[in-house]
């Protein structure tokens, strides 16, 4: 059975703590034992050496007066913490022993020869008559410097173990308490970590992160998330493309040079804000992220190329224009059909035929005038619709096409050509609308180097410069509607195709000229 993340983390932390406490316990016990042994050895040494220099004891040992020696040692034993103090003569016969029955018997342990034979003082560990012990042996010298016996001060190993357990017991209790506390903290910490992970298992979190990143990268809009310190901690592929950065995550916004102004952390949120960046600019949305207490925690920005919005607006505009053109054409044909129907009902067959032939001739004339663009059916349909719309509005629209203009679509798409031509025709018709002799002329032709499209009208002159007229949202028209977009779209299309637009306007005529290079 697979353990949950909480249990795995708690188990790992618990094992780590357990190993740490075990290591600490082992080291502490080892150090305590060393300290205790050193202290015991020092105590035994001090007592043994002091007794060996005691004059009364030296005199009693020289006389081999066991009773006197025992009395002296008994007094010392009362104030000493040693388990035993024994004294022997130079032959190793006990003169004093904790067990009185053993006085007069040889010393057991086999570790007194160095003291008796060579006059050395030393620490020894051996098994005596009382059991295993640690003892310090000091020779007893007569006033003449001869070894007359030895004194042995010892601590039983059993006593040392008892003292060691007494010292280690508080440490053991502390270790067990610390272990219990750490186990509880490990469980609480692992639960806290999982809660911060939205109660997801690691594999679920990994899958969620992959899905999250996949959704971000699949999002067409650029997405950039910035914390309160101005550091980018999330960005998708679209953001790297728009901002022209190979890596964004981890960077500060001030490192983005000409794009730093796109990411303000202060101020109000906004939607579809136009900002200058690159040639076309970008459309930005900003949403502030807030903590549970309402404080700002950074912001998320989404960006789109303004050219994309322009293309979308262009498509919508073209659809509207096609619908309007179809409405005008339908209305015109409906009127013609009503006339023909009436004539047929009256029996005026010749007159009905004459109307049909006249309409056919008129339509043929229009089609003949558009021979140069016959390879572009969308543009042809658009121009025919504009002719019908102008006639319905009592405006004169003359369209002339010279040469083969099919090469236009090698520079720009047919949809872009329709957008360019349609916007300039609409602007011209609107400019001269309401005048008695409203006239507009469109001329499409080519030279060896370029295609030239001219759009002239006899409407009021334009005082604004071309750059202002082509700025997004700028319009000379009053009222509401989609104003301030057409010329900007035209300018964008020409910039993409490396063409250019010229304006010549006076009281008699306003002329827009489009130049599109062939190469």
C-alpha positions, 0 to 999 in steps of 0.5 A, spaced: 500 500 500 502 506 497 503 511 503 500 518 502 505 524 502 503 526 509 505 520 512 511 519 508 514 526 510 512 525 517 516 518 517 522 521 513 522 527 518 521 522 524 526 517 522 531 523 521 529 526 528 530 519 531 537 517 528 539 524 530 537 523 537 540 516 538 546 519 535 546 524 540 544 519 546 550 515 544 555 521 544 552 523 550 553 517 554 560 516 551 562 522 554 558 522 560 562 515 561 569 518 560 567 524 565 565 519 570 571 514 569 576 520 569 573 523 575 573 516 579 580 515 577 582 522 580 578 521 586 581 514 587 588 517 586 587 523 591 585 519 596 590 513 595 596 518 595 594 522 601 593 516 605 600 513 603 603 519 606 599 519 612 604 518 618 600 515 623 598 510 617 605 509 615 607 508 622 602 502 623 604 499 617 611 499 619 609 495 625 604 491 621 599 493 626 593 490 623 588 493 628 591 500 628 591 500 621 583 498 620 581 503 625 585 509 621 582 506 615 575 505 618 575 513 620 577 515 613 572 510 610 566 514 613 568 520 609 570 517 603 565 515 597 570 509 595 567 502 595 573 500 599 580 502 602 585 496 603 592 496 606 597 491 605 604 490 608 610 489 603 608 482 602 601 483 600 598 481 606 592 485 608 592 489 614 585 493 613 579 491 609 572 492 608 570 485 610 574 484 617 574 476 616 579 478 610 584 481 614 591 477 614 589 474 607 593 475 601 591 481 596 586 478 590 587 481 583 594 480 582 595 488 580 600 490 586 606 488 584 608 494 581 607 498 587 610 493 592 616 491 587 618 498 584 614 503 588 610 505 582 603 509 583 598 507 578 590 506 576 588 499 575 582 495 573 581 488 576 577 483 579 578 483 587 574 479 592 569 484 592 568 484 584 570 488 578 573 495 580 577 501 578 582 502 583 588 506 584 594 503 588 599 507 591 606 505 595 607 506 602 614 509 603 618 508 610 621 515 612 627 511 610 624 511 603 623 503 603 616 500 600 613 498 607 606 496 604 601 499 599 594 502 600 588 501 595 582 505 594 577 503 589 570 503 586 566 497 584 564 497 577 557 496 579 557 502 583 560 506 577 554 503 573 549 505 578 552 512 578 552 512 570 544 510 570 543 516 575 546 521 570 543 518 564 536 518 566 535 525 566 538 525 559 534 519 557 527 522 559 529 529 555 531 525 549 524 521 549 520 528 551 524 531 545 523 525 540 515 525 542 515 533 541 519 532 534 514 526 532 508 531 533 511 537 530 513 532 524 506 530 523 503 537 524 509 540 519 507 535 514 500 536 514 501 544 514 505 542 507 500 538 504 495 544 506 499 549 502 499 544 496 491 544 496 491 537 499 494 534 493 499 528 493 506 530 489 504 526 483 497 530 483 501 537 484 506 535 478 500 533 474 496 540 475 503 544 474 504 541 467 496 542 466 497 549 468 503 550 464 500 547 458 494 551 458 498 557 459 502 556 453 496 554 449 493 561 451 494 565 445 494 571 449 501 573 453 500 572 460 505 575 465 505 574 473 509 579 477 510 579 485 510 585 489 517 586 488 517 587 481 520 580 479 516 576 474 515 569 476 510 566 471 510 567 463 508 563 457 511 562 451 506 568 447 509 573 452 516 571 450 514 572 443 511 579 444 516 581 449 522 578 445 525 575 451 528 568 451 527 567 458 522 572 463 521 568 469 526 570 475 527 577 471 525 584 474 521 588 470 526 594 470 531 589 466 526 589 460 528 595 458 523 598 453 518 594 456 518 596 463 513 601 462 508 596 460 508 593 467 506 598 473 504 595 480 501 601 482 494 604 480 488 601 478 486 595 474 484 596 467 482 592 461 484 593 453 489 599 455 493 601 449 500 602 450 506 603 445 511 598 444 514 596 438 511 598 431 504 597 432 503 597 440 500 592 445 493 591 448 494 590 456 489 588 461 491 588 468 488 585 475 491 586 482 492 580 486 491 581 493 492 577 500 487 575 504 487 581 508 487 585 502 494 587 501 497 587 494 501 581 492 503 583 485 499 583 479 497 579 472 498 582 466 495 579 459 498 582 452 495 582 445 499 585 439 494 591 437 495 588 430 491 582 432 485 587 434 486 591 428 485 584 424 479 582 428 476 589 427 478 589 420 474 582 419 468 585 423 468 591 419 469 587 412 463 583 414 459 589 416 461 592 409 459 586 405 452 585 409 451 593 407 453 591 400 448 585 400 443 589 403 444 595 398 444 590 392 438 586 394 434 593 395 436 595 388 435 589 385 428 588 388 426 595 385 428 593 378 424 586 379 418 590 381 419 595 375 419 589 371 414 585 374 409 591 373 411 592 366 410 584 365 403 585 368 401 591 364 403 587 358 409 592 356 413 586 354 418 591 350 419 596 355 420 590 360 425 587 355 428 594 354 429 595 362 432 588 362 437 590 357 439 596 360 440 593 367 445 588 363 448 593 359 449 597 366 452 591 370 456 589 364 459 596 364 461 595 371 464 589 370 468 591 364 471 597 368 473 592 373 477 587 369 484 588 372 481 585 378 477 579 376 482 575 379 480 577 386 473 575 386 472 578 393 475 585 391 470 585 385 464 583 389 466 589 394 467 594 388 461 592 385 457 593 392 460 600 393 458 602 386 451 600 388 451 604 395 454 610 392 448 610 387 443 609 392 446 615 396 446 619 390 453 619 390 458 619 383 463 613 384 468 612 378 472 606 379 478 605 373 482 599 373 488 599 368 493 593 367 493 586 371 493 587 378 493 580 380 500 581 383 497 585 389 496 579 392 503 577 392 504 583 397 498 582 401 492 578 402 486 579 398 482 580 405 487 586 406 486 589 399 479 589 401 480 592 407 485 597 404 480 599 398 474 599 402 476 603 408 479 608 403 472 608 399 468 609 405 472 615 408 471 618 401 464 617 400 463 619 407 467 626 406 463 628 400 456 626 403 451 631 403 454 635 397 450 636 391 455 634 386 458 629 391 464 625 387 469 620 388 474 617 383 478 610 384 484 609 380 487 602 380 494 601 376 501 599 376 508 601 373 514 597 373 516 598 380 509 598 384 502 598 384 498 605 385 492 606 388 488 613 388 482 615 392 480 622 390 473 626 393 471 633 392 469 633 400 472 638 405 479 639 405 483 636 411 487 640 415 490 634 419 497 631 418 497 624 415 500 621 421 495 624 426 489 621 421 492 614 422 493 614 429 489 609 433 482 612 435 483 619 431 477 621 427 475 627 424 467 625 424 463 626 430 458 622 433 459 614 436 461 608 432 467 605 429 471 611 428 478 612 428 480 605 426 480 605 418 486 609 416 490 606 422 488 599 419 490 602 412 497 604 415 498 598 418 497 594 412 502 598 408 507 598 413 507 590 413 507 590 406 513 595 406 508 600 402 506 607 404 500 612 403 500 619 401 495 625 402 494 631 398 488 635 400 486 642 398 479 646 397 478 642 390 480 635 392 482 630 397 487 625 394 489 619 398 495 615 394 497 608 396 504 605 393 505 598 394 512 595 391 512 589 387 519 587 390 
